[in-house]
Every structure is written in structure tokens, then in C-alpha cells.
Amino acid sequence: MKWFPMAALFAVALSITGCGEAQAQTKIGYINFQELLAMMPEAKTLQTQLEAYGSELQTTYDQYIGELQTRQKDYQANAGSWSEVKREAAEADIQSLVARIEAFQTTSQEKLVNKQNELMAPVIEKAEKAVKEVGTEQGLTYIMDAGTLLHMGTGSVDVLPLVKAKLNL
């Protein structure tokens, strides 16, 4: 039983020594991942596709707005001569169209985000793979996104040039 405190003390001392060695060997790299993505030709091509998709959605939205404006003008010009039943039906029709436009806006935004995620997934995967390969080749323990770092010490490594070379950018 007397050996247990000594063994525990030895284990603590050993772990502290091991931690010190691990900290001395830690190499940290950083990269501006968004900048890397913006440089990739695939991302530029996908941006064009995304803009075309957004334009298509915008055209449909503009058609809805045109239809709404036409119905509102018709209502304003003729509501005084319409029967109460026709006026109420026209008001309900306009309200229904407004609700459809609002729903279209919401779903369009979701579709645009989903399309962007779908198109960018392979590009992001390729960039992440290159970052990991550079990290392994350079013996880096961590690579962090420079966009979130508040301080970069002199021992840290900017891996953006290395990843650009890996991707032939």
C-alpha cells in the first residue's frame, strides 16, 4: 500500500514530462480557406451556374410581382363599380397571390442556399483534402482558418501558398 502514492506521483511526473514534449513539437499552420476557395477555378465556374439559377428564380419572382401589380391596378380602377361579392373575391385573390409570393421568396432563398451547398461540396472537399495533405507533409499538428484567428505567432505557418501549389493554382 505504501508504494501506491509513490507510483501515482511517478505517473503524474511522467505525464507532465510527456505533455511538455508534446507541446514543444506542436506545429500550427493557418490558411484563409475562403480565399483559397475563391481562387479555385471550379468555384468560379460554379458561381456562374449559381448566378444563372438565381436569375431564373428572380425572373419567376418578377412575373409574380407583375401579376400582383396588374391585379392591384385592376382592383383600384374598378372596385367602385363591382358588387361586394366580386370585390371580396378580388381582395381574397390578391391576398392569396401575396401569400404565394411570400412563400416563393422563402423557398427560393432556401433553394438558392441548397444549390450553392450542393455545387460547392465537391470543391470544398477537394480544398480540404489538399489542406490535410499539406498539413501531413509539413508535419503540422493543426491547421486553423485564418479568418477566425485573433493572433498568429511567429512559429505559425501560412499554408495557403503550399495548398495553392498542391492544387496548381
C-alpha positions as CSV (number, residue, x, y, z in Angstrom):
1,M,0.0,0.0,0.0
2,K,2.9,2.4,0.6
3,W,4.0,2.1,-3.0
4,F,0.7,3.4,-4.4
5,P,1.3,7.2,-3.5
6,M,4.8,6.9,-4.9
7,A,3.6,5.2,-8.1
8,A,0.9,7.9,-8.5
9,L,3.5,10.6,-8.1
10,F,5.7,9.0,-10.7
11,A,2.8,8.7,-13.1
12,V,1.9,12.4,-12.7
13,A,5.6,13.4,-13.2
14,L,5.8,11.2,-16.3
15,S,2.6,12.7,-17.8
16,I,3.8,16.2,-17.1
17,T,7.1,15.5,-18.9
18,G,5.2,13.9,-21.8
19,C,2.9,16.9,-22.1
20,G,5.9,19.3,-22.2
21,E,7.4,17.3,-25.0
22,A,4.2,17.2,-26.9
23,Q,3.8,21.0,-26.6
24,A,7.3,21.6,-27.9
25,Q,6.5,19.5,-31.0
26,T,3.2,21.2,-31.8
27,K,3.3,23.0,-35.2
28,I,0.4,25.1,-36.2
29,G,-0.5,26.3,-39.6
30,Y,-3.2,28.7,-40.8
31,I,-5.0,29.3,-44.0
32,N,-7.7,31.7,-45.3
33,F,-10.0,29.0,-46.5
34,Q,-12.4,31.4,-48.2
35,E,-9.6,33.0,-50.1
36,L,-8.5,29.5,-51.2
37,L,-12.0,28.7,-52.4
38,A,-12.2,31.9,-54.3
39,M,-9.0,31.1,-56.2
40,M,-10.2,27.7,-57.4
41,P,-11.4,27.7,-61.0
42,E,-14.1,25.2,-60.1
43,A,-15.6,27.7,-57.7
44,K,-15.6,30.4,-60.3
45,T,-17.5,28.1,-62.7
46,L,-19.9,27.2,-60.1
47,Q,-20.5,30.8,-59.2
48,T,-21.6,31.4,-62.8
49,Q,-24.0,28.4,-62.6
50,L,-25.4,29.7,-59.3
51,E,-25.9,33.2,-60.7
52,A,-27.9,31.6,-63.7
53,Y,-30.0,29.7,-61.2
54,G,-30.6,32.9,-59.2
55,S,-31.6,34.8,-62.3
56,E,-34.1,32.1,-63.2
57,L,-35.7,32.4,-59.7
58,Q,-35.6,36.2,-60.0
59,T,-37.4,36.0,-63.4
60,T,-40.2,33.9,-61.8
61,Y,-40.4,36.3,-58.9
62,D,-40.7,39.3,-61.2
63,Q,-43.5,37.6,-63.1
64,Y,-45.4,37.1,-59.8
65,I,-44.9,40.8,-58.9
66,G,-46.1,41.9,-62.4
67,E,-49.2,39.8,-61.9
68,L,-49.8,41.3,-58.5
69,Q,-49.4,44.8,-59.8
70,T,-51.8,44.1,-62.6
71,R,-54.5,42.8,-60.2
72,Q,-54.0,45.6,-57.8
73,K,-54.4,48.2,-60.6
74,D,-57.5,46.5,-61.8
75,Y,-58.9,46.4,-58.3
76,Q,-58.1,50.1,-57.7
77,A,-59.6,51.1,-61.1
78,N,-62.8,49.0,-60.9
79,A,-63.6,48.2,-57.3
80,G,-66.0,51.1,-57.0
81,S,-68.2,49.6,-59.7
82,W,-68.0,46.0,-58.6
83,S,-70.5,44.2,-56.4
84,E,-69.5,43.4,-52.9
85,V,-69.1,39.8,-53.8
86,K,-66.8,40.5,-56.7
87,R,-64.8,43.0,-54.6
88,E,-64.3,40.4,-51.8
89,A,-63.3,37.8,-54.3
90,A,-60.8,40.1,-55.9
91,E,-59.4,41.0,-52.4
92,A,-59.1,37.4,-51.5
93,D,-57.4,36.7,-54.8
94,I,-54.9,39.5,-54.2
95,Q,-54.2,38.3,-50.7
96,S,-53.7,34.7,-51.9
97,L,-51.2,35.9,-54.6
98,V,-49.3,37.9,-51.9
99,A,-49.1,34.8,-49.8
100,R,-47.8,32.8,-52.8
101,I,-45.2,35.4,-53.5
102,E,-44.0,35.4,-49.9
103,A,-43.9,31.6,-49.9
104,F,-42.0,31.7,-53.2
105,Q,-39.4,34.1,-51.7
106,T,-38.8,31.8,-48.7
107,T,-38.5,28.7,-50.8
108,S,-36.4,30.5,-53.4
109,Q,-33.9,31.6,-50.8
110,E,-33.7,28.0,-49.4
111,K,-33.3,26.6,-52.9
112,L,-30.5,29.0,-53.7
113,V,-28.6,28.1,-50.5
114,N,-29.2,24.4,-51.1
115,K,-28.0,24.7,-54.7
116,Q,-24.9,26.6,-53.5
117,N,-24.1,23.9,-50.9
118,E,-24.7,21.2,-53.5
119,L,-22.4,22.8,-56.1
120,M,-19.7,23.8,-53.6
121,A,-19.5,20.4,-51.7
122,P,-17.0,18.8,-54.1
123,V,-14.9,21.9,-54.4
124,I,-14.7,22.2,-50.6
125,E,-13.9,18.6,-50.3
126,K,-11.0,19.0,-52.8
127,A,-9.7,22.0,-50.9
128,E,-9.9,20.3,-47.5
129,K,-8.1,17.2,-48.9
130,A,-5.3,19.4,-50.2
131,V,-5.1,21.2,-46.8
132,K,-4.8,17.9,-45.0
133,E,-2.2,16.6,-47.4
134,V,-0.1,19.8,-46.9
135,G,-0.6,19.5,-43.1
136,T,0.7,16.0,-43.2
137,E,3.6,16.8,-45.5
138,Q,4.7,19.8,-43.3
139,G,4.3,17.9,-40.0
140,L,1.6,20.3,-38.8
141,T,-0.4,19.3,-35.8
142,Y,-3.2,21.8,-36.5
143,I,-4.2,24.0,-39.4
144,M,-6.7,26.7,-38.5
145,D,-8.7,29.1,-40.6
146,A,-7.0,32.5,-40.6
147,G,-10.4,34.2,-40.7
148,T,-11.1,33.2,-37.1
149,L,-7.6,33.7,-35.6
150,L,-7.0,36.7,-33.4
151,H,-3.3,36.2,-33.2
152,M,-0.7,34.3,-35.2
153,G,2.7,33.8,-33.6
154,T,6.0,33.8,-35.3
155,G,6.1,30.0,-35.2
156,S,2.9,29.5,-37.2
157,V,2.9,28.6,-40.8
158,D,0.8,30.2,-43.6
159,V,-0.1,27.1,-45.7
160,L,-2.0,29.0,-48.3
161,P,0.9,29.1,-50.8
162,L,1.6,25.4,-50.2
163,V,-2.0,24.4,-50.8
164,K,-2.2,26.6,-53.9
165,A,0.9,24.8,-55.2
166,K,-0.7,21.4,-54.4
167,L,-3.9,22.5,-56.3
168,N,-1.8,24.0,-59.2
169,L,-3.4,27.4,-58.6
